[in-house]
């Protein structure tokens, strides 16, 4: 009996000391969540349209590389190489460093034109054909490095016999691998001199003897507004102020096809419905519009190589 009391007393003493002993032990922190896989936004720009399955094929290939990708659409209604070059110029500054743009406006698909990747000083990556698409990106961001895509490793397996869909088989696949962190920039392929890349002819805006000269790089397609590449600061340097009358001549291959004299206004509602106006667009360049109308359609104005403007006082 005496022994039982000794055992019970010892047990009680041990239990009493247990909280202190436990308190003295370090408590393990909960396991940290697994780090997210390295990835960057993947932005698609093509001339495929959306009436068939081409865009979905490219996205399917990309998700086959990684289902964690963040895929966005710039546009799939691009109207030619020049339009593609301008839309990249328009959009790229608003995307974060590291974004990968897959750009497929590729009338030379399957020919000897190079499949390339370029990296800019802004930290963006562009994957697509070497056909001039990156002309304006080089102007605004500066191409830091270019590489020829190594199709031995950066091509969708089983697509080797396909010659007309590099947007899916090479560009979409390589862009997804780069954006997902599956490959590094250096693994895209061997370097190529950026100075040797194809460039489109581009007319820089100038002010000469009181005359502003520039080009029409794009239309504001949904509304028919005509966008020029004449920047706001150069327009101001020419002496134009809100309320001034402005004469704009539109030229195609050097021949005047339309002339308008319109007020320089802040926004569309500053003129009556159907009336023309000159304004500064969202890219801070001079533009011409009809309030609630389509200036480009009404006056036969288009954009791209060969289309230019002269801006003076009437």
C-alpha positions in Angstrom: 0.0 0.0 0.0 2.8 2.3 0.9 4.5 1.7 -2.5 1.2 2.6 -4.3 1.1 5.9 -2.5 4.7 6.6 -3.6 3.9 5.8 -7.2 0.8 8.0 -7.2 2.6 10.8 -5.6 5.4 10.6 -8.2 2.8 10.5 -11.0 1.0 13.6 -9.6 4.3 15.5 -9.3 5.2 14.6 -12.9 1.8 15.7 -14.2 2.0 19.0 -12.3 5.4 19.7 -13.9 4.2 18.8 -17.4 2.8 22.3 -18.4 6.1 23.9 -17.4 8.1 21.4 -19.3 5.9 21.8 -22.4 6.1 25.6 -22.2 9.8 25.3 -22.2 9.8 23.4 -25.5 10.0 25.5 -28.7 6.8 25.4 -30.7 7.3 24.6 -34.3 6.0 27.3 -36.7 3.3 26.1 -39.2 4.8 25.1 -42.5 5.1 27.9 -45.0 2.9 27.6 -48.1 4.8 26.4 -51.2 6.2 29.2 -53.3 4.2 30.0 -56.4 5.9 28.9 -59.6 7.9 31.6 -61.4 5.6 33.1 -64.0 5.0 36.2 -65.9 1.9 37.6 -67.8 1.6 36.1 -71.3 -0.1 38.5 -73.7 -1.3 37.2 -77.1 -1.5 39.4 -80.2 -2.5 37.9 -83.6 -4.3 38.5 -86.8 -6.3 35.3 -86.5 -9.7 36.8 -85.7 -12.0 34.9 -83.4 -14.3 33.1 -85.9 -12.4 29.8 -85.8 -10.3 27.8 -83.4 -6.8 29.3 -84.0 -6.6 31.4 -80.9 -7.9 28.6 -78.8 -5.2 26.3 -80.2 -2.5 28.7 -79.2 -4.0 29.0 -75.7 -4.3 25.2 -75.4 -0.6 24.8 -76.2 0.3 27.4 -73.6 -1.8 25.8 -70.9 -0.2 22.5 -71.9 3.1 24.0 -70.8 1.7 25.3 -67.5 -1.9 25.7 -66.2 -0.6 28.4 -63.9 -0.1 30.8 -66.7 -1.8 34.2 -66.7 -2.9 34.6 -70.3 -4.4 37.9 -71.7 -5.4 39.0 -75.2 -4.1 42.2 -76.7 -6.1 41.8 -79.9 -6.8 39.1 -82.5 -8.0 41.6 -85.1 -4.6 43.0 -86.1 -4.6 44.5 -89.7 -1.1 43.8 -91.0 2.4 44.1 -89.7 2.4 47.9 -89.3 -0.8 47.8 -87.2 0.7 45.1 -85.0 3.8 47.2 -84.5 1.7 50.2 -83.4 -0.5 48.2 -81.1 2.5 46.9 -79.3 3.8 50.5 -78.9 0.4 51.5 -77.7 0.0 48.7 -75.1 3.4 47.6 -73.8 4.1 50.6 -71.5 1.2 49.6 -69.3 2.3 46.0 -68.7 4.7 45.1 -65.9 8.3 44.2 -66.2 8.8 40.5 -67.2 5.6 40.3 -69.4 6.0 38.0 -72.4 4.2 39.1 -75.6 3.5 36.4 -78.2 3.0 38.3 -81.5 1.7 36.5 -84.5 1.3 38.7 -87.6 3.2 36.4 -89.9 2.5 36.6 -93.7 6.0 35.0 -94.2 5.3 31.9 -92.1 7.2 28.9 -93.4 9.7 30.9 -95.4 13.3 31.8 -94.5 12.3 34.6 -92.2 13.7 34.2 -88.7 11.7 33.2 -85.6 13.0 35.4 -82.8 12.7 36.6 -79.3 13.7 40.1 -78.2 14.2 41.6 -74.8 13.9 45.3 -74.2 15.5 47.7 -71.7 12.0 48.0 -70.2 12.2 44.3 -69.2 9.6 43.1 -71.7 10.0 40.0 -73.9 8.6 39.6 -77.4 8.3 36.3 -79.3 7.4 36.2 -83.0 8.6 36.6 -86.6 11.4 38.9 -87.7 9.3 41.0 -90.0 9.3 44.5 -88.5 6.8 43.9 -85.8 9.2 45.3 -83.2 10.1 48.5 -85.0 8.2 50.9 -82.7 9.0 48.9 -79.6 12.7 49.5 -80.4 11.8 53.2 -80.7 10.1 53.4 -77.3 11.7 50.8 -75.2 15.0 49.9 -77.0 15.9 46.3 -77.9 18.5 45.1 -75.4 19.1 41.7 -76.8 17.7 39.4 -79.6 17.8 35.6 -80.0 16.9 33.2 -82.8 14.5 30.6 -81.4 16.1 27.2 -81.2 13.3 25.1 -82.7 15.1 21.8 -81.8 14.1 22.4 -78.2 11.5 25.2 -78.4 8.9 23.7 -80.7 5.8 21.8 -79.9 6.5 18.1 -80.1 4.9 16.4 -83.1 4.5 19.7 -85.1 7.6 19.3 -87.2 5.6 18.6 -90.4 3.4 21.7 -90.0 4.8 24.7 -91.9 2.0 27.2 -91.6 1.2 27.6 -87.9 4.3 28.8 -86.2 2.0 30.9 -84.0 1.0 27.8 -82.2 3.9 25.4 -82.8 6.8 27.8 -82.1 5.8 31.2 -80.8 3.0 30.2 -78.5 5.0 27.2 -77.2 8.2 29.2 -76.7 6.4 32.2 -75.1 4.6 29.9 -72.7 7.8 28.2 -71.7 9.5 31.5 -71.1 6.5 33.1 -69.2 6.1 30.0 -67.0 9.8 29.8 -66.1 10.2 26.5 -67.8 13.1 28.0 -69.8 15.3 31.0 -69.1 15.8 33.8 -71.6 19.2 32.4 -72.6 17.5 29.0 -73.4 15.3 30.6 -76.1 18.2 30.3 -78.6 21.4 31.8 -79.8 22.0 35.6 -79.9 21.5 37.6 -83.0 22.6 41.3 -83.5 19.5 43.5 -82.9 20.8 45.9 -85.6 20.2 43.1 -88.2 16.5 42.7 -87.4 13.9 43.8 -90.0 12.6 47.3 -89.5 9.6 49.1 -91.0 10.0 52.5 -92.6 9.0 55.1 -90.1 8.6 58.9 -90.5 9.5 60.7 -87.3 7.5 63.8 -86.5 9.3 67.1 -87.2 8.6 70.9 -87.0 10.0 72.7 -90.0 9.4 76.4 -90.8 6.2 76.4 -88.8 4.9 73.2 -90.5 4.4 70.0 -88.4 5.0 66.8 -90.4 4.3 63.3 -89.2 2.5 60.1 -90.2 -0.7 58.3 -89.4 0.5 55.1 -87.6 -3.0 53.9 -86.7 -6.7 54.6 -86.5 -8.8 54.6 -83.4 -10.7 51.8 -85.2 -13.8 51.6 -83.1 -14.6 55.3 -83.6 -12.8 56.2 -86.8 -10.6 58.8 -85.2 -7.3 59.5 -87.1 -4.3 59.2 -84.9 -1.0 60.9 -85.8 2.5 60.4 -84.3 2.9 64.2 -83.7 3.4 64.5 -79.9 1.6 67.0 -77.8 4.8 68.8 -76.8 5.8 69.4 -80.4 2.3 70.6 -81.2 2.6 73.1 -78.3 6.1 74.1 -79.5 4.4 75.0 -82.8 2.3 77.5 -80.8 -1.1 75.8 -80.9 -3.4 76.5 -77.9 -6.9 75.3 -77.0 -9.5 77.0 -79.2 -7.1 77.7 -82.1 -8.1 76.8 -85.6 -5.9 74.0 -87.1 -5.4 73.0 -90.7 -4.6 69.3 -91.2 -3.7 67.8 -94.6 -3.8 64.1 -95.0 -1.5 62.6 -97.6 -1.1 59.2 -99.2 2.2 58.6 -100.9 2.8 62.3 -100.8 -0.5 63.3 -102.5 -3.1 65.3 -100.5 -6.3 63.2 -100.2 -8.2 65.3 -97.6 -7.9 68.7 -95.8 -9.7 69.8 -92.7 -9.8 73.1 -90.7 -11.0 72.4 -87.2 -10.8 73.8 -83.7 -8.2 72.4 -81.2 -10.4 71.2 -78.4 -10.0 69.3 -75.1 -12.6 66.6 -75.8 -15.3 65.5 -78.2 -18.3 67.2 -76.7 -16.6 70.6 -77.2 -17.9 70.7 -80.7 -21.4 70.0 -82.1 -22.4 66.5 -83.1 -21.0 65.7 -86.6 -18.4 68.4 -86.5 -14.6 67.9 -86.8 -12.1 68.6 -84.1 -8.4 68.3 -83.4 -7.5 66.9 -80.0 -4.8 65.2 -78.0 -5.4 61.4 -77.8 -4.8 59.0 -74.9 -1.2 58.5 -76.1 -0.6 62.3 -76.0 -0.4 62.7 -79.8 -2.4 64.9 -82.2 -5.6 63.3 -83.5 -8.6 64.3 -85.7 -12.2 63.2 -85.1 -15.8 63.9 -85.8 -18.0 64.2 -82.7 -20.1 61.0 -82.7 -18.9 60.3 -86.3 -16.3 58.3 -88.2 -13.8 60.7 -89.7 -11.6 58.0 -91.3 -14.5 56.4 -93.1 -16.2 59.6 -94.1 -12.9 61.0 -95.7 -11.2 57.8 -96.9 -8.3 58.0 -94.5 -6.2 54.9 -93.7 -3.1 54.3 -91.7 0.4 52.8 -92.0 3.2 53.2 -94.5 2.6 55.9 -97.0 0.0 57.8 -94.9 1.2 61.2 -93.5 0.0 64.6 -92.3 0.9 68.2 -92.5 -0.4 70.5 -89.7 -0.4 74.3 -90.0 -2.4 77.3 -89.2 -5.2 78.1 -91.8 
